[in-house]
Amino acid sequence: MKVAVFISSRGSNMQALVKACETEGFPAEIVTVLSNNPEAAGLDFAKKHNIETKVINHRDFEEREDFDAALGDYLSSKKIDLICLAGFMRLLTPDFVNRWRDRIINIHPSLLPAFKGLHVHERAIESGTRFTGCTVHFVRPEMDDGPIISQAVVPILGDDTADSLAARILEQEHKIYPHALKLIAERKVKIHGSLATIEGASQPETSLSNPIADL
Ligand code: GRF
């Protein structure tokens, strides 16, 4: 499976995907790392790993449609099968998303459908919820929407700041994103309407409480 990873800055999830794809027998190959931001730090990492990098700067386009058309042309030229959004901070047009339906996935740092959008960690802490996490999902035209492939649950601790929480969640992101990619590349993920199911998935049997209910 030929994969393009889209980033806008740091690219730590992209790095996790690259490292996974470098392991022997991994069923996907990252053909290109694309950024809308020429300064994205993650581009250097990709170059060092001999992966093609491409900058398509959204500022060079007046209309969103033209930017997305440039993305589409480039992806076709590379015969890309799947797009992994990894901290890509541009909203794609519904036309683009529909054309690539079921072939774009994203990682979001909350347990969707809770806390869509930005500033998720601040909002999660302020809400008082005891757990948050991260989600890998197929992309639909609406932001942070689409069939869920994988989630990890992360506790919110009493002294958490947005930064400490983000770091704890990021560790899980780096596990579930490569795993979700592997499942898709192995054709184990099936989409039924708004739901995705995983063939042969091992599921956890333990439940958690926070605080721990240790009566
Ligand atoms: C991650 O938290 C991801 O869930 C969100 O944006 C952040 C990107 O971080 N979509 P990185 O660029 O992958 O380090």
Residues whose N, C-alpha, C, O or C-beta is under 5 A from the ligand:
A	BS01	GRF	S9 R10 G11 S12 N13 M14 A86 G87 I107 H108 P109
